[in-house]
């Protein structure tokens, strides 16, 4: 299985359940791994046959930036669904972090996997 990844995509958004969190924008960090057969684009050196990580990053940045969820769990699920449904990805692992949200920790958040992991 080949993996196309996006690491530490930072997006400012409204996220959280507390009143103060609903009034400010916080920076989230996304790490995304996606299953994709890279032999096809590599054979022709053709960008049109790739899983375009720039397009995915732009789509996620726009979606996350405009969202206003209470839970990182909800946002992570929606991002995974966008990747799978809009970009035809069969398997995705997504880590969504809130840097600095807990004193003493670099970041907190969730890591999810969706879809059937290819062999």
N, CA, C and O atoms as a GROMACS GRO file, in nm:
protein
  476
    1UNK      N    1   0.084  -0.118   0.000
    1UNK     CA    2   0.000   0.000   0.000
    1UNK      C    3   0.088   0.124   0.000
    1UNK      O    4   0.182   0.135   0.079
    2UNK      N    5   0.057   0.216  -0.088
    2UNK     CA    6   0.126   0.345  -0.090
    2UNK      C    7   0.046   0.443  -0.005
    2UNK      O    8  -0.076   0.431   0.008
    3UNK      N    9   0.115   0.539   0.051
    3UNK     CA   10   0.053   0.641   0.136
    3UNK      C   11   0.088   0.779   0.080
    3UNK      O   12   0.204   0.811   0.057
    4UNK      N   13  -0.014   0.859   0.060
    4UNK     CA   14   0.002   1.001   0.032
    4UNK      C   15  -0.032   1.072   0.162
    4UNK      O   16  -0.134   1.041   0.224
    5UNK      N   17   0.053   1.167   0.204
    5UNK     CA   18   0.027   1.228   0.334
    5UNK      C   19   0.035   1.380   0.330
    5UNK      O   20   0.098   1.440   0.243
    6UNK      N   21  -0.033   1.438   0.427
    6UNK     CA   22  -0.027   1.582   0.456
    6UNK      C   23   0.005   1.590   0.604
    6UNK      O   24  -0.064   1.531   0.687
    7UNK      N   25   0.110   1.663   0.638
    7UNK     CA   26   0.155   1.668   0.776
    7UNK      C   27   0.147   1.811   0.831
    7UNK      O   28   0.194   1.905   0.768
    8UNK      N   29   0.087   1.824   0.948
    8UNK     CA   30   0.079   1.950   1.022
    8UNK      C   31   0.015   2.063   0.941
    8UNK      O   32   0.068   2.174   0.934
    9UNK      N   33  -0.100   2.032   0.880
    9UNK     CA   34  -0.179   2.135   0.813
    9UNK      C   35  -0.248   2.216   0.921
    9UNK      O   36  -0.332   2.164   0.994
   10UNK      N   37  -0.212   2.343   0.932
   10UNK     CA   38  -0.264   2.427   1.040
   10UNK      C   39  -0.376   2.517   0.988
   10UNK      O   40  -0.362   2.584   0.885
   11UNK      N   41  -0.486   2.516   1.063
   11UNK     CA   42  -0.604   2.593   1.024
   11UNK      C   43  -0.665   2.656   1.148
   11UNK      O   44  -0.680   2.590   1.251
   12UNK      N   45  -0.699   2.784   1.139
   12UNK     CA   46  -0.767   2.853   1.248
   12UNK      C   47  -0.917   2.836   1.233
   12UNK      O   48  -0.972   2.852   1.124
   13UNK      N   49  -0.983   2.802   1.344
   13UNK     CA   50  -1.128   2.778   1.340
   13UNK      C   51  -1.188   2.800   1.478
   13UNK      O   52  -1.116   2.818   1.577
   14UNK      N   53  -1.320   2.797   1.484
   14UNK     CA   54  -1.391   2.797   1.611
   14UNK      C   55  -1.417   2.650   1.646
   14UNK      O   56  -1.480   2.578   1.569
   15UNK      N   57  -1.368   2.608   1.762
   15UNK     CA   58  -1.384   2.469   1.805
   15UNK      C   59  -1.388   2.465   1.957
   15UNK      O   60  -1.309   2.533   2.023
   16UNK      N   61  -1.478   2.388   2.013
   16UNK     CA   62  -1.481   2.373   2.157
   16UNK      C   63  -1.620   2.387   2.214
   16UNK      O   64  -1.712   2.434   2.147
   17UNK      N   65  -1.634   2.346   2.338
   17UNK     CA   66  -1.765   2.345   2.404
   17UNK      C   67  -1.783   2.457   2.506
   17UNK      O   68  -1.895   2.487   2.546
   18UNK      N   69  -1.674   2.519   2.547
   18UNK     CA   70  -1.683   2.624   2.648
   18UNK      C   71  -1.715   2.759   2.584
   18UNK      O   72  -1.680   2.783   2.468
   19UNK      N   73  -1.782   2.845   2.659
   19UNK     CA   74  -1.821   2.976   2.606
   19UNK      C   75  -1.703   3.053   2.550
   19UNK      O   76  -1.713   3.111   2.442
   20UNK      N   77  -1.590   3.054   2.621
   20UNK     CA   78  -1.475   3.130   2.573
   20UNK      C   79  -1.423   3.073   2.442
   20UNK      O   80  -1.372   3.148   2.359
   21UNK      N   81  -1.436   2.940   2.421
   21UNK     CA   82  -1.390   2.879   2.297
   21UNK      C   83  -1.478   2.918   2.178
   21UNK      O   84  -1.432   2.918   2.064
   22UNK      N   85  -1.602   2.952   2.204
   22UNK     CA   86  -1.695   2.989   2.098
   22UNK      C   87  -1.672   3.133   2.052
   22UNK      O   88  -1.724   3.174   1.949
   23UNK      N   89  -1.592   3.209   2.129
   23UNK     CA   90  -1.567   3.349   2.097
   23UNK      C   91  -1.432   3.374   2.031
   23UNK      O   92  -1.404   3.486   1.988
   24UNK      N   93  -1.348   3.273   2.022
   24UNK     CA   94  -1.213   3.290   1.966
   24UNK      C   95  -1.186   3.184   1.860
   24UNK      O   96  -1.253   3.081   1.854
   25UNK      N   97  -1.088   3.212   1.777
   25UNK     CA   98  -1.043   3.112   1.679
   25UNK      C   99  -0.919   3.045   1.736
   25UNK      O  100  -0.830   3.110   1.790
   26UNK      N  101  -0.915   2.915   1.724
   26UNK     CA  102  -0.801   2.837   1.772
   26UNK      C  103  -0.736   2.768   1.652
   26UNK      O  104  -0.802   2.735   1.554
   27UNK      N  105  -0.605   2.746   1.662
   27UNK     CA  106  -0.533   2.678   1.556
   27UNK      C  107  -0.539   2.527   1.579
   27UNK      O  108  -0.504   2.478   1.686
   28UNK      N  109  -0.584   2.456   1.478
   28UNK     CA  110  -0.584   2.311   1.479
   28UNK      C  111  -0.475   2.262   1.385
   28UNK      O  112  -0.434   2.333   1.293
   29UNK      N  113  -0.428   2.141   1.408
   29UNK     CA  114  -0.328   2.078   1.322
   29UNK      C  115  -0.384   1.945   1.272
   29UNK      O  116  -0.434   1.864   1.351
   30UNK      N  117  -0.373   1.922   1.141
   30UNK     CA  118  -0.420   1.797   1.083
   30UNK      C  119  -0.303   1.723   1.020
   30UNK      O  120  -0.223   1.780   0.947
   31UNK      N  121  -0.296   1.594   1.051
   31UNK     CA  122  -0.206   1.501   0.983
   31UNK      C  123  -0.296   1.400   0.913
   31UNK      O  124  -0.385   1.342   0.974
   32UNK      N  125  -0.272   1.380   0.784
   32UNK     CA  126  -0.358   1.293   0.706
   32UNK      C  127  -0.273   1.193   0.629
   32UNK      O  128  -0.174   1.230   0.566
   33UNK      N  129  -0.311   1.067   0.634
   33UNK     CA  130  -0.250   0.962   0.553
   33UNK      C  131  -0.360   0.899   0.471
   33UNK      O  132  -0.467   0.867   0.523
   34UNK      N  133  -0.335   0.880   0.340
   34UNK     CA  134  -0.436   0.827   0.249
   34UNK      C  135  -0.377   0.718   0.163
   34UNK      O  136  -0.268   0.733   0.108
   35UNK      N  137  -0.449   0.607   0.151
   35UNK     CA  138  -0.405   0.497   0.064
   35UNK      C  139  -0.425   0.537  -0.081
   35UNK      O  140  -0.531   0.587  -0.119
   36UNK      N  141  -0.322   0.514  -0.162
   36UNK     CA  142  -0.332   0.545  -0.305
   36UNK      C  143  -0.226   0.466  -0.381
   36UNK      O  144  -0.113   0.455  -0.335
   37UNK      N  145  -0.263   0.412  -0.495
   37UNK     CA  146  -0.169   0.338  -0.578
   37UNK      C  147  -0.086   0.436  -0.661
   37UNK      O  148  -0.133   0.485  -0.764
   38UNK      N  149   0.034   0.462  -0.616
   38UNK     CA  150   0.120   0.559  -0.686
   38UNK      C  151   0.189   0.504  -0.810
   38UNK      O  152   0.256   0.579  -0.881
   39UNK      N  153   0.175   0.374  -0.837
   39UNK     CA  154   0.241   0.319  -0.955
   39UNK      C  155   0.182   0.374  -1.084
   39UNK      O  156   0.252   0.387  -1.184
   40UNK      N  157   0.053   0.406  -1.083
   40UNK     CA  158  -0.013   0.457  -1.204
   40UNK      C  159   0.042   0.593  -1.245
   40UNK      O  160   0.088   0.608  -1.359
   41UNK      N  161   0.040   0.695  -1.158
   41UNK     CA  162   0.098   0.823  -1.199
   41UNK      C  163   0.249   0.816  -1.220
   41UNK      O  164   0.303   0.886  -1.305
   42UNK      N  165   0.316   0.732  -1.143
   42UNK     CA  166   0.462   0.722  -1.156
   42UNK      C  167   0.501   0.664  -1.292
   42UNK      O  168   0.605   0.701  -1.347
   43UNK      N  169   0.420   0.575  -1.345
   43UNK     CA  170   0.451   0.512  -1.474
   43UNK      C  171   0.455   0.613  -1.588
   43UNK      O  172   0.536   0.601  -1.680
   44UNK      N  173   0.367   0.714  -1.581
   44UNK     CA  174   0.358   0.815  -1.687
   44UNK      C  175   0.412   0.952  -1.647
   44UNK      O  176   0.419   1.043  -1.729
   45UNK      N  177   0.452   0.965  -1.519
   45UNK     CA  178   0.493   1.095  -1.467
   45UNK      C  179   0.385   1.200  -1.492
   45UNK      O  180   0.412   1.312  -1.535
   46UNK      N  181   0.259   1.160  -1.463
   46UNK     CA  182   0.142   1.241  -1.497
   46UNK      C  183   0.070   1.286  -1.371
   46UNK      O  184   0.012   1.205  -1.299
   47UNK      N  185   0.074   1.416  -1.344
   47UNK     CA  186   0.011   1.472  -1.224
   47UNK      C  187  -0.140   1.453  -1.226
   47UNK      O  188  -0.201   1.446  -1.119
   48UNK      N  189  -0.201   1.444  -1.341
   48UNK     CA  190  -0.346   1.426  -1.350
   48UNK      C  191  -0.390   1.292  -1.292
   48UNK      O  192  -0.508   1.275  -1.259
   49UNK      N  193  -0.299   1.196  -1.281
   49UNK     CA  194  -0.333   1.063  -1.230
   49UNK      C  195  -0.300   1.046  -1.082
   49UNK      O  196  -0.317   0.938  -1.026
   50UNK      N  197  -0.252   1.153  -1.018
   50UNK     CA  198  -0.214   1.145  -0.877
   50UNK      C  199  -0.332   1.176  -0.786
   50UNK      O  200  -0.436   1.225  -0.830
   51UNK      N  201  -0.313   1.147  -0.660
   51UNK     CA  202  -0.401   1.197  -0.555
   51UNK      C  203  -0.343   1.333  -0.518
   51UNK      O  204  -0.240   1.340  -0.451
   52UNK      N  205  -0.409   1.438  -0.559
   52UNK     CA  206  -0.352   1.573  -0.549
   52UNK      C  207  -0.363   1.626  -0.405
   52UNK      O  208  -0.469   1.674  -0.363
   53UNK      N  209  -0.253   1.616  -0.333
   53UNK     CA  210  -0.255   1.659  -0.192
   53UNK      C  211  -0.278   1.808  -0.177
   53UNK      O  212  -0.328   1.852  -0.074
   54UNK      N  213  -0.241   1.887  -0.277
   54UNK     CA  214  -0.266   2.032  -0.269
   54UNK      C  215  -0.417   2.058  -0.271
   54UNK      O  216  -0.466   2.140  -0.194
   55UNK      N  217  -0.489   1.991  -0.360
   55UNK     CA  218  -0.634   2.008  -0.366
   55UNK      C  219  -0.701   1.963  -0.237
   55UNK      O  220  -0.794   2.027  -0.188
   56UNK      N  221  -0.653   1.853  -0.180
   56UNK     CA  222  -0.710   1.803  -0.054
   56UNK      C  223  -0.681   1.902   0.058
   56UNK      O  224  -0.770   1.931   0.138
   57UNK      N  225  -0.560   1.953   0.065
   57UNK     CA  226  -0.524   2.050   0.170
   57UNK      C  227  -0.609   2.176   0.158
   57UNK      O  228  -0.656   2.229   0.259
   58UNK      N  229  -0.629   2.224   0.037
   58UNK     CA  230  -0.711   2.344   0.017
   58UNK      C  231  -0.855   2.319   0.059
   58UNK      O  232  -0.918   2.405   0.122
   59UNK      N  233  -0.908   2.202   0.024
   59UNK     CA  234  -1.047   2.170   0.060
   59UNK      C  235  -1.064   2.158   0.210
   59UNK      O  236  -1.159   2.211   0.267
   60UNK      N  237  -0.970   2.088   0.276
   60UNK     CA  238  -0.978   2.074   0.421
   60UNK      C  239  -0.960   2.209   0.491
   60UNK      O  240  -1.030   2.238   0.587
   61UNK      N  241  -0.866   2.290   0.443
   61UNK     CA  242  -0.845   2.422   0.504
   61UNK      C  243  -0.970   2.508   0.497
   61UNK      O  244  -1.007   2.573   0.594
   62UNK      N  245  -1.036   2.507   0.381
   62UNK     CA  246  -1.158   2.586   0.365
   62UNK      C  247  -1.268   2.533   0.456
   62UNK      O  248  -1.337   2.611   0.523
   63UNK      N  249  -1.286   2.402   0.458
   63UNK     CA  250  -1.392   2.343   0.539
   63UNK      C  251  -1.370   2.367   0.688
   63UNK      O  252  -1.460   2.413   0.759
   64UNK      N  253  -1.251   2.336   0.736
   64UNK     CA  254  -1.220   2.352   0.878
   64UNK      C  255  -1.229   2.500   0.917
   64UNK      O  256  -1.283   2.533   1.023
   65UNK      N  257  -1.176   2.588   0.834
   65UNK     CA  258  -1.177   2.730   0.864
   65UNK      C  259  -1.316   2.789   0.876
   65UNK      O  260  -1.338   2.885   0.950
   66UNK      N  261  -1.412   2.731   0.804
   66UNK     CA  262  -1.549   2.781   0.806
   66UNK      C  263  -1.636   2.708   0.909
   66UNK      O  264  -1.750   2.749   0.935
   67UNK      N  265  -1.585   2.600   0.967
   67UNK     CA  266  -1.666   2.519   1.058
   67UNK      C  267  -1.672   2.581   1.197
   67UNK      O  268  -1.600   2.676   1.230
   68UNK      N  269  -1.761   2.524   1.278
   68UNK     CA  270  -1.779   2.573   1.414
   68UNK      C  271  -1.833   2.461   1.502
   68UNK      O  272  -1.940   2.475   1.561
   69UNK      N  273  -1.760   2.352   1.512
   69UNK     CA  274  -1.805   2.236   1.589
   69UNK      C  275  -1.766   2.249   1.735
   69UNK      O  276  -1.673   2.321   1.771
   70UNK      N  277  -1.839   2.177   1.819
   70UNK     CA  278  -1.804   2.170   1.959
   70UNK      C  279  -1.693   2.068   1.983
   70UNK      O  280  -1.604   2.092   2.064
   71UNK      N  281  -1.699   1.957   1.912
   71UNK     CA  282  -1.607   1.846   1.937
   71UNK      C  283  -1.508   1.825   1.823
   71UNK      O  284  -1.545   1.833   1.705
   72UNK      N  285  -1.383   1.797   1.858
   72UNK     CA  286  -1.284   1.761   1.756
   72UNK      C  287  -1.322   1.627   1.693
   72UNK      O  288  -1.289   1.602   1.577
   73UNK      N  289  -1.391   1.542   1.767
   73UNK     CA  290  -1.435   1.414   1.713
   73UNK      C  291  -1.527   1.432   1.593
   73UNK      O  292  -1.514   1.363   1.492
   74UNK      N  293  -1.620   1.526   1.604
   74UNK     CA  294  -1.713   1.554   1.494
   74UNK      C  295  -1.638   1.608   1.373
   74UNK      O  296  -1.661   1.564   1.260
   75UNK      N  297  -1.551   1.703   1.397
   75UNK     CA  298  -1.475   1.762   1.287
   75UNK      C  299  -1.387   1.658   1.218
   75UNK      O  300  -1.377   1.657   1.095
   76UNK      N  301  -1.324   1.571   1.295
   76UNK     CA  302  -1.240   1.466   1.236
   76UNK      C  303  -1.322   1.375   1.146
   76UNK      O  304  -1.279   1.340   1.036
   77UNK      N  305  -1.440   1.335   1.192
   77UNK     CA  306  -1.528   1.248   1.111
   77UNK      C  307  -1.566   1.316   0.980
   77UNK      O  308  -1.564   1.253   0.874
   78UNK      N  309  -1.601   1.443   0.988
   78UNK     CA  310  -1.643   1.515   0.867
   78UNK      C  311  -1.527   1.530   0.768
   78UNK      O  312  -1.546   1.517   0.648
   79UNK      N  313  -1.407   1.556   0.819
   79UNK     CA  314  -1.289   1.567   0.732
   79UNK      C  315  -1.257   1.434   0.664
   79UNK      O  316  -1.226   1.431   0.545
   80UNK      N  317  -1.265   1.326   0.739
   80UNK     CA  318  -1.240   1.193   0.681
   80UNK      C  319  -1.343   1.162   0.573
   80UNK      O  320  -1.308   1.107   0.468
   81UNK      N  321  -1.467   1.198   0.597
   81UNK     CA  322  -1.573   1.174   0.497
   81UNK      C  323  -1.547   1.255   0.370
   81UNK      O  324  -1.566   1.204   0.259
   82UNK      N  325  -1.505   1.380   0.383
   82UNK     CA  326  -1.472   1.462   0.266
   82UNK      C  327  -1.364   1.396   0.184
   82UNK      O  328  -1.376   1.386   0.061
   83UNK      N  329  -1.259   1.351   0.248
   83UNK     CA  330  -1.147   1.289   0.178
   83UNK      C  331  -1.193   1.164   0.104
   83UNK      O  332  -1.159   1.144  -0.012
   84UNK      N  333  -1.269   1.080   0.171
   84UNK     CA  334  -1.313   0.954   0.110
   84UNK      C  335  -1.413   0.978  -0.001
   84UNK      O  336  -1.402   0.918  -0.108
   85UNK      N  337  -1.511   1.063   0.022
   85UNK     CA  338  -1.620   1.081  -0.074
   85UNK      C  339  -1.582   1.171  -0.192
   85UNK      O  340  -1.614   1.140  -0.307
   86UNK      N  341  -1.514   1.280  -0.165
   86UNK     CA  342  -1.485   1.376  -0.272
   86UNK      C  343  -1.358   1.342  -0.351
   86UNK      O  344  -1.344   1.382  -0.466
   87UNK      N  345  -1.267   1.268  -0.288
   87UNK     CA  346  -1.140   1.239  -0.355
   87UNK      C  347  -1.121   1.090  -0.384
   87UNK      O  348  -1.015   1.049  -0.431
   88UNK      N  349  -1.222   1.010  -0.355
   88UNK     CA  350  -1.219   0.869  -0.389
   88UNK      C  351  -1.114   0.787  -0.317
   88UNK      O  352  -1.060   0.691  -0.372
   89UNK      N  353  -1.084   0.826  -0.194
   89UNK     CA  354  -0.983   0.756  -0.114
   89UNK      C  355  -1.051   0.642  -0.038
   89UNK      O  356  -1.151   0.664   0.030
   90UNK      N  357  -0.997   0.520  -0.051
   90UNK     CA  358  -1.060   0.404   0.013
   90UNK      C  359  -1.028   0.393   0.162
   90UNK      O  360  -1.108   0.340   0.239
   91UNK      N  361  -0.910   0.444   0.203
   91UNK     CA  362  -0.868   0.436   0.343
   91UNK      C  363  -0.798   0.565   0.382
   91UNK      O  364  -0.714   0.616   0.307
   92UNK      N  365  -0.832   0.616   0.499
   92UNK     CA  366  -0.769   0.739   0.549
   92UNK      C  367  -0.743   0.725   0.698
   92UNK      O  368  -0.826   0.671   0.772
   93UNK      N  369  -0.629   0.774   0.740
   93UNK     CA  370  -0.598   0.792   0.883
   93UNK      C  371  -0.581   0.942   0.903
   93UNK      O  372  -0.503   1.006   0.832
   94UNK      N  373  -0.654   0.997   0.999
   94UNK     CA  374  -0.652   1.141   1.022
   94UNK      C  375  -0.627   1.168   1.170
   94UNK      O  376  -0.693   1.112   1.257
   95UNK      N  377  -0.532   1.254   1.196
   95UNK     CA  378  -0.503   1.299   1.332
   95UNK      C  379  -0.538   1.447   1.338
   95UNK      O  380  -0.486   1.526   1.260
   96UNK      N  381  -0.626   1.483   1.431
   96UNK     CA  382  -0.666   1.622   1.448
   96UNK      C  383  -0.623   1.665   1.588
   96UNK      O  384  -0.667   1.607   1.687
   97UNK      N  385  -0.536   1.766   1.596
   97UNK     CA  386  -0.479   1.809   1.723
   97UNK      C  387  -0.516   1.953   1.755
   97UNK      O  388  -0.530   2.038   1.667
   98UNK      N  389  -0.533   1.978   1.887
   98UNK     CA  390  -0.550   2.113   1.940
   98UNK      C  391  -0.423   2.145   2.019
   98UNK      O  392  -0.414   2.113   2.137
   99UNK      N  393  -0.326   2.207   1.955
   99UNK     CA  394  -0.202   2.241   2.025
   99UNK      C  395  -0.229   2.336   2.142
   99UNK      O  396  -0.306   2.432   2.129
  100UNK      N  397  -0.167   2.309   2.255
  100UNK     CA  398  -0.176   2.398   2.370
  100UNK      C  399  -0.308   2.396   2.444
  100UNK      O  400  -0.330   2.481   2.531
  101UNK      N  401  -0.397   2.302   2.413
  101UNK     CA  402  -0.529   2.302   2.475
  101UNK      C  403  -0.526   2.255   2.620
  101UNK      O  404  -0.613   2.291   2.700
  102UNK      N  405  -0.427   2.175   2.654
  102UNK     CA  406  -0.415   2.124   2.791
  102UNK      C  407  -0.278   2.162   2.846
  102UNK      O  408  -0.175   2.134   2.784
  103UNK      N  409  -0.279   2.227   2.961
  103UNK     CA  410  -0.153   2.268   3.024
  103UNK      C  411  -0.061   2.148   3.044
  103UNK      O  412  -0.102   2.045   3.096
  104UNK      N  413   0.062   2.164   3.002
  104UNK     CA  414   0.162   2.060   3.018
  104UNK      C  415   0.170   1.963   2.901
  104UNK      O  416   0.263   1.883   2.894
  105UNK      N  417   0.075   1.970   2.810
  105UNK     CA  418   0.076   1.882   2.692
  105UNK      C  419   0.100   1.966   2.567
  105UNK      O  420   0.048   2.076   2.554
  106UNK      N  421   0.179   1.913   2.476
  106UNK     CA  422   0.201   1.983   2.348
  106UNK      C  423   0.070   1.998   2.272
  106UNK      O  424   0.041   2.104   2.216
  107UNK      N  425  -0.009   1.890   2.269
  107UNK     CA  426  -0.136   1.892   2.196
  107UNK      C  427  -0.224   1.778   2.247
  107UNK      O  428  -0.177   1.682   2.308
  108UNK      N  429  -0.354   1.792   2.222
  108UNK     CA  430  -0.451   1.687   2.247
  108UNK      C  431  -0.537   1.674   2.122
  108UNK      O  432  -0.538   1.764   2.037
  109UNK      N  433  -0.609   1.564   2.110
  109UNK     CA  434  -0.695   1.549   1.995
  109UNK      C  435  -0.736   1.406   1.973
  109UNK      O  436  -0.742   1.326   2.067
  110UNK      N  437  -0.766   1.373   1.848
  110UNK     CA  438  -0.810   1.238   1.812
  110UNK      C  439  -0.735   1.190   1.688
  110UNK      O  440  -0.687   1.268   1.606
  111UNK      N  441  -0.726   1.058   1.679
  111UNK     CA  442  -0.672   0.994   1.559
  111UNK      C  443  -0.775   0.889   1.517
  111UNK      O  444  -0.812   0.803   1.597
  112UNK      N  445  -0.821   0.896   1.392
  112UNK     CA  446  -0.920   0.801   1.343
  112UNK      C  447  -0.871   0.736   1.214
  112UNK      O  448  -0.790   0.794   1.141
  113UNK      N  449  -0.921   0.618   1.187
  113UNK     CA  450  -0.900   0.548   1.060
  113UNK      C  451  -1.037   0.513   1.005
  113UNK      O  452  -1.123   0.463   1.078
  114UNK      N  453  -1.057   0.539   0.877
  114UNK     CA  454  -1.184   0.505   0.814
  114UNK      C  455  -1.157   0.436   0.682
  114UNK      O  456  -1.066   0.472   0.608
  115UNK      N  457  -1.239   0.336   0.653
  115UNK     CA  458  -1.227   0.259   0.530
  115UNK      C  459  -1.148   0.132   0.552
  115UNK      O  460  -1.091   0.110   0.658
  116UNK      N  461  -1.147   0.050   0.451
  116UNK     CA  462  -1.075  -0.076   0.454
  116UNK      C  463  -0.930  -0.053   0.418
  116UNK      O  464  -0.897  -0.002   0.311
  117UNK      N  465  -0.845  -0.091   0.508
  117UNK     CA  466  -0.702  -0.073   0.485
  117UNK      C  467  -0.653  -0.172   0.379
  117UNK      O  468  -0.662  -0.293   0.399
  118UNK      N  469  -0.603  -0.122   0.268
  118UNK     CA  470  -0.556  -0.211   0.162
  118UNK      C  471  -0.430  -0.287   0.205
  118UNK      O  472  -0.355  -0.242   0.291
  119UNK      N  473  -0.411  -0.402   0.145
  119UNK     CA  474  -0.293  -0.484   0.177
  119UNK      C  475  -0.168  -0.426   0.118
  119UNK      O  476  -0.060  -0.482   0.134
   0.00000   0.00000   0.00000
